[in-house]
Amino acid sequence: MALNAELDLNLHGKLVSKKIYQGTIGSLLYLIASRTNIGFIICLCVRFQNTPKELHLTAVKKILDILQVPKALVYGISKIEISISLVFSTP
């Protein structure tokens, strides 16, 4: 990852789903316990949870690619959570 990359508010960017962005950030925050070297860059991304733009989601996906996180955790949704939500969903 480039050292001179900057994340800003990106006022003119396209909005993305808050749920997807927050779930992905949550997965990365969970990884900080074992990978303390990624703490700073994740904290930079956490600042944009309120109004995430396409640029911010792309940056988070690049972090996941660099860390080689399994695809089941990419959006903060595991197979177990999906099956539980299907069981308790209302018709």
C-alpha positions as CSV (number, residue, x, y, z in Angstrom):
1,M,0.0,0.0,0.0
2,A,1.3,3.4,-0.8
3,L,2.5,5.5,2.1
4,N,1.4,8.8,0.6
5,A,-2.2,7.7,0.1
6,E,-4.8,9.9,1.8
7,L,-8.4,9.2,2.8
8,D,-10.6,12.3,2.9
9,L,-14.4,12.9,3.1
10,N,-14.7,12.6,-0.7
11,L,-17.8,14.8,-0.8
12,H,-18.6,14.1,-4.4
13,G,-18.2,10.3,-4.2
14,K,-20.9,7.7,-4.5
15,L,-22.4,6.5,-1.2
16,V,-22.1,2.8,-0.3
17,S,-24.1,0.7,2.2
18,K,-23.2,1.6,5.8
19,K,-24.0,-2.0,6.8
20,I,-21.4,-3.5,4.5
21,Y,-18.8,-0.9,5.4
22,Q,-19.3,-1.2,9.1
23,G,-19.3,-5.0,8.9
24,T,-16.0,-5.0,7.1
25,I,-14.5,-2.5,9.5
26,G,-15.7,-4.7,12.4
27,S,-13.9,-7.7,10.9
28,L,-10.7,-5.7,10.6
29,L,-11.1,-4.4,14.2
30,Y,-11.3,-8.0,15.3
31,L,-8.0,-8.8,13.5
32,I,-6.2,-6.0,15.4
33,A,-6.0,-8.3,18.4
34,S,-3.6,-10.6,16.6
35,R,-2.2,-8.2,13.9
36,T,-1.3,-5.0,15.8
37,N,0.6,-3.6,12.9
38,I,-2.6,-2.8,11.0
39,G,-4.1,-0.7,13.8
40,F,-3.2,2.7,12.5
41,I,-4.5,2.2,9.0
42,I,-7.8,0.6,10.2
43,C,-8.3,3.6,12.6
44,L,-8.0,5.9,9.5
45,C,-10.9,3.9,7.8
46,V,-13.0,3.9,11.0
47,R,-13.5,7.7,10.8
48,F,-15.7,7.3,7.7
49,Q,-18.3,4.8,9.1
50,N,-21.1,7.5,9.2
51,T,-21.0,8.3,5.5
52,P,-18.8,5.7,3.6
53,K,-18.1,6.4,0.0
54,E,-16.9,4.1,-2.8
55,L,-13.3,5.3,-2.2
56,H,-13.4,4.2,1.4
57,L,-14.8,0.8,0.7
58,T,-12.2,0.3,-2.0
59,A,-9.4,1.2,0.5
60,V,-10.9,-1.3,3.0
61,K,-11.1,-4.0,0.3
62,K,-7.4,-3.4,-0.5
63,I,-6.5,-3.9,3.1
64,L,-8.4,-7.2,3.1
65,D,-6.6,-8.3,-0.1
66,I,-3.2,-7.5,1.4
67,L,-4.0,-9.4,4.6
68,Q,-5.5,-12.3,2.6
69,V,-8.5,-12.5,4.7
70,P,-10.9,-15.4,3.9
71,K,-13.8,-14.4,1.7
72,A,-16.3,-15.5,4.3
73,L,-15.2,-12.6,6.5
74,V,-15.0,-10.0,3.8
75,Y,-18.3,-8.3,4.6
76,G,-18.4,-9.3,8.3
77,I,-21.0,-12.0,7.6
78,S,-20.1,-15.7,8.2
79,K,-22.1,-18.7,7.0
80,I,-23.2,-19.4,10.6
81,E,-24.8,-15.9,10.9
82,I,-26.6,-16.3,7.5
83,S,-28.1,-19.6,8.6
84,I,-29.2,-18.2,11.9
85,S,-30.8,-15.2,10.3
86,L,-32.7,-17.6,7.9
87,V,-34.0,-19.6,10.8
88,F,-35.3,-16.5,12.7
89,S,-36.6,-14.5,9.8
90,T,-40.3,-13.7,9.7
91,P,-42.3,-14.7,6.7
